């Protein structure tokens, strides 16, 4: 995944929106909304990741951070063998038994 925020230089507009594109799939991954009075907001992947910023550089940094985390998570899933303990945790790894969980319910 490589996220790209379209540069937009329309200082005469009080508010504008630009898409965030995943360059690998060429699909929209979110959008950036900027207002002269309130700064900017970024919404990625159906608003699962969102943030507010004052400058375009802060917006790009946020998008690159989300990109890095998601790429790391995806690469970890691909590299993890199916027979690893992390892929198939054993029931003994859970210190609470189902009877104990029922007792903790409120």
N, C-alpha and C positions, 0 to 999 in steps of 0.2 A: 504494500500500500504506500502510495506517495500522494499526500494531500497538497493541493495547490490552491492558493487564494488569489483570485484575479485582482490585479491592482486596479484601482479606480481613483481617478483624480478629478473629481467634480466638486471643487470647493464652493461653487455657486449654489449647489443644492443643499438644503437643510437636512435632508435625509436620503439615504440610498442603500441598496442591498446588492450584494455580489455573491455568486455561488462559490462553494468550496468543492473542487473536483478531485476525485481520485484518479490520478494519471494512469494507473495500471488498468483500470476498468473503463475509464472515460465516463464515469457516472457521477452524478451529484451526490456528495456526502454530507452536505449541509449548506449553511449560508451565513454571511456576515451582514449585519445591519449596523449602519453608522449614522449617528445624528450629531450635528454640530453642538447641540446643547447637552446631550446626555452621554456622549462618547459612543463606544461600539459594543456590540454583543456578537458572540459567535455561537452557533448551534450546530452540533455535529451528530450524525446518526440518529435522526428522529428525536433530537433534544436529549439524548442520553448523556452527552458531554456538552456543557455550555459554560460560557464565561463572559465576563465583562472586561473591557480594556479601554485605555485612553489613546493608544497609538496603534498604527498598522503593525509595527514591529512586535508589540505585545501580542497581538492577535495571531501573527505568524508563529511566534514562539509557543503559544498555547496549542495551535494545530499541530505543530511538529512534536510537541510533547505527547499529545494523544496518539499521534501516528507511531511514535517510538514505543509507547507502552503496548499498543495493540499489535504491532509487529513482533515485539518480544513475546507476547502471550501466544500468538499464532505459531511462532517458531518453536516455542517450548512444547506445544501440543503435537507438532509434527515430529519432533525429535524424541519424544517420550515413547519408549516401547510399550506395547500393550500388556506385557507381563511384568512391568515395573510395579513396585509397591505403591507409588504415587497414583498410577493409573487405576489400580484395583485395591483400595484400602481394605484391610481385613476387618471383620467385625470386632476382633479383639483389640483393635487400635482405639476403639471408642471406649473411654473409661466408664461411661454410663450405660447401663443395660436398659432395655425398653421398660422394665418394671420400675426402675429408678426414675426414668423420664416421666412416666405417668404420675409418680408421686410428687414430682416437681411442678406439675401443671397447676395453674391457678384458676 
